[in-house]
Amino acid sequence: MRLSRIIAERFGSLRSATLGPLGDGLTVVLGPNEAGKTSFTTLVRYVLYGYPTKRDAEPDYECDAGKRLGRLVFSDGDSQWALERAEGTHGGPLAISTLAGPDRPELLSEVTRGVSRDSFRVVFGFGLDEMVQIETGRGAGMDILSKLYAAKVGLEVSPSDVRAGLESEASELWRPSGRNPELNALKAKITEVKRQIADLESQASKFAQDQQRLAELDDQLEAARADREAATLRAQELGAAAQKLVDLETRVFEATEQAHLAREEIAQDDQKRAELVIDERLLAVAAELGEVLGESSGFRERLRRSGEQELEMSSLRARAALKLAEAGVGSPEADAADMGPETTAGVERWKTRLVGLESQAAMSRRAADTAKDALEPAWLESDKARRATSGSRLWAPGALMVALGLVIVAVAGVAADLLQAVLGLLVTGTGVALLVRVLRPQTTAPGALSREQVSGTAGAAELAAKRDAAELQQALDEWRTWLSIRGLGHAGEDPTAASLLLGSLKEYRALVADANRIAAARDQELAACAAYRAQLASLTEHVAPALSRLAFEDIPAQAARLSQDLEVARAADLTHRELNTRIANHESVAAQADARLALATEDRLSLLDRVGLGASDALLVATEAAAAKELARAATVAFDKIATDHTALATRLDSEGRDNAMATLRLELAVLDERRDFALERYAVLAVAETLMARTQSFTEQARQPQVVRRASELFESITEGRYVSVSVPSDGGEFIVFDPDSRPRPSSELSTGTAQQLYLALRIALIETLDEVGPGLPVLMDDVLVNFDPERKRGAAKAIRHLAAHRQVVLFTCHPETARLMQEVAPDHSQLTLDRC
Amino acid sequence: MARAFTFIHTADLHLDAPFAGIDAADPRIREALVDSTYCALDRIVSLAVERGVDFVLIAGDTYNSRDKSLRAQLRFKSACERLSSAGIPVFIAQGNHDPADGWTANLTFPQSVRYFATDAVERIEVLDPESGELLCALYGRGYAIGPTKLNLARGFKRETADENALAVLHANVGGQEGYESYAPCTMDDLRAAGMDYWALGHIHKPSELSDSPRVRYAGSPQGLNPKEDGPHGCWVVTMERGAILAEEFVETSCVRWARTTLDISGLDSLEAVHAAIREQCSVARAEACGRPSVLRLELSGRTEAHAELARGASLFELVTELRDEQMVESPWLWVDRVRDATRGVLDIEFLAGVEDFTGDLVRIAAEAIRDPELSSALLAEALAGVDSAVGAKERDAASLIEQARDVCLDRLIGGEDR
């Protein structure tokens, strides 16, 4: 496969230009300056590898007419394909089109296989500017020789690049004097964490010491507490002692004063007691006499009551006599009469009975009279009735009711029951009324009573009247007998009179009884008065010998005098006793004051002795107390300070003990160690890999690269016509060295420009000759690379190019016709194209 | 005849222990880890109170005296005070991390806390606080001045009259690997003592060495580093007349450690790797039984995803994303280190026969791996600088060279830059 045409559209000065057809082997393109030779060389690179960006520092070949576009037409036999790339992002879009034959979508990779952009620029499409880069590029990551060698042996990347990559990655992990690489940074962090851990361990060691210090502070605190309490206690003791001493001295003074005053009081009271006169006889019976005199009012009361009772008794007796006279009964009869409750009740019963009987008798009489009066008309009516009818239906009930009424009346009379009697009369009357009605129609009706029937009724009524009168009389007789038996016979037949008499006699008896009772009471009062006088007299016979003979009426006055005397005697006695008490009290007070004085004096001495101040006084003790108080305050301050230190230390220790900083740091250290080990592991692999690569490269350069170098040496010797016979390419990236026939080395930097370019050309040709399938479709584009060669060496170079063109397509651009002619001479079968200036 | 009694056997609390081997970047995991040993202690105390045990045995290494952690000693004191309030005595045999002459904060512990003597085996009688009858005899001996190589177990001898005899010791029985051989002894030494129960400390993984006599390591109640994965807790044992009536291992850890190797052979993308790790997180979370957990992963296998994992910050970004995902779930899971031990799909044998740069590389690496002097020289050349600056590390030279070789090959063959 070969490149047959290069077509440029809007590419720099090439507005629309085609270069071709290009030959299979060598094609010489002759064109003047500004004909576009370099543009075509560059365009091929851009189409194959994309348009450069601004950062790539390559010529841009921009055109005012529009976007750049390049097209490369490749041929293989009769088939043709075009690679077309227009300007655009990411190098511009690539289009592969088939002009003839089968599609080859992988055309680009087939063409460029194993050749990078830089390799193409330095080795395949180069001008004078790129000539030297085959050497200088080795130090800038463009070891083209190595790259192309790698590509030749099927490596995806050159050993140098791999090695550089390994070195780069390793240096990201560690550099001898770096700070940022991972291992360097980790080492620094580990050192720092270890330092922090050491600090904490130091703190931990100090913890035990601090614990000891805390224990000591505990002891100090206890001692300070004891000191403080002792000093406080001493201050309190002296303060209390000072206060107590003042109290005691006050008590001594007060006791002395009190004893003195008490003794003065005693003297005064003793004088008063001596001056007192007391009626001892009267006082001897003062208690009894006082009680008796205390009862004098009772005596007077009794005396008054006895008088009143005398008057009342007389009045009652007069009224009794008058009552008796009114009743007309002598006192013997009155006293003998039975006036018990039975009698009173009996009078009432009799009274009722007699009234009933009298009433019954009277009604019977009226009934009999009525029946008698009705006899005559009955006779007449009877006759009429008998003529009209033989009887009436009301006859029987009327007769029955009359009979029943009479029976009731009779029974009431016997029972002396007025109500029953009235009931009987009502029944009788009703019966009579019925009979009258019977009789009246009988006068007109055939059923009226007969004359016999009326007569019979009248007769019966008369009999009943008589029987009731007899019964009444019998009752009166019994009544009189009953009264006589009870001594009330003079009361007469009238039960009401008997009742009144009974009342009068009862009143008389009550008045007599009251009079007798009052008389008895009066006698009791007088007896009590006599007893009182006797009692009083017995108590006062030595001061009032005649009292027992005094009339009752004079006794109160005498008692009053006695009371007064007794009061005087008692008052004197009381005063005497009060004086005795006062004197005793004063004596007691004086004694107590003496005792308190002695006690206070003893307490004072004891107190002074107890606080260890001997014969000091209160002022001195107060001074000592103030000093002790100051000591106590100082002890408290000392205690507080130790307590503060103790609390702070305890708090700090507690805080430290709960802090997990140590654990966190240890974990951090473990993490860093782990990361370091991991990074170290990775570094070790990379570093050993890089070393392996270096060793292999060294071996390869010695064992394998000489093939290229040997060929370059042959070419260089040929070009230089034996001036130099061999070439050396150091594997460490050092300067190329050439040797003359005497094996004298000469570094490339000492070669002339032309000779150096001849060396670079020889190396390129030698390298390309060995590449075989690397970049199989790539032509070698040389842009006036022979310009600095002298004619002899140019001829040698032309021969080398001709030899190269036997293996690979070569396009040689030149603006020198003599070069074209030289190529014609050396390689007469080459193709030649001409370019005009744009 | 003594009644049945119950006790808790714990050890190796390592309160405030410095965690190692974890990149706890998240404050939640940091907080949980800082508090985890105390959390486990609190759970033991709560368990003792809830179960109403008769006493608690601690077989050494309650805390690291060397660390001079105040908080550890204060928190332990608080725990003892809680137990004392509940009437539960504590018997402690000190270990190599908290020997009798170690640093202490001079704290005053409750009288119910008893330390075994350190100069000889001490016999302590445990009495029933109510009846006053003898429940059991405890035999124990603590460390006096730090690590000891003496066989302390030989000093234990049961008195014939003891109805129940228990021994408390911090020792390495049978020379278990991974732990210092302190107070080394054998099972025969333990059997010779005639005890009914050996309460051992020092080995952080709970284990049952023997059932007759009953020999138990309580392990650390809280895993202290990624290697101490799986359940951690204490034993709750009920005994009567020398016989074990009941025995239960109760997990007390507050953060569960988990670690696993995940073979991602066959996974060819980061997405697939991500999914596989997420699934592994789910497994770890389920195994943690409701506890927060820390998962350490090693990715292994030859995989197409190796190059992607090895490239730049891909793995770091993957882990970051996983952490974000897992920390928001409940309980949270911290994806700790994800170690990429994968290999690319490289045919090393083939490459070793190729006459080019890669072949040269493979052969040079192989030669260095074969020859210790060459490998030492290679590592010294590559790492002398960093080792002198950061500190030398023990390395597996062969593994390191293989990794380095693969990195080179990955980049040479799979790189993009040309």
Interface residues (C-beta under 8 A of the other chain):
Chain A: G114 V115 S116 S119 K147 Y149 A150 A151 V153 G154 L155 E156 V157 S158 P159 D161 V162 G165 L166 W174 P176 L183 N184 K187 L200 E201 A204 S205 F207 A208 Q211 Q212 A215 E656 G657 R658 D659 N660 M662 A663 T664 R666 L667 E668 L669 A670 V671 D673 E674 R675 R676 D677 F678 L680 Y683 A684 V685 L686 A687 V688 A689 E690 T691 L692 M693 R695 T696 Q697 F699 T700 A703 R704
Chain B: D16 A17 P18 F19 A20 G21 I22 D23 A24 A25 R30 L33 V34 D35 D67 K68 S69 L70 R71 Q73 L74 W103 T104 A105 N106 L107 R337 D356 F357 T358 D360 L361 I364 A365 A368 L378 L379 E381 A382 L383 G385 V386 A389 V390 K393 R395 L400 I401 Q403 A404 R405 V407 C408 R411 L412 I413 G414 G415 E416 D417 R418
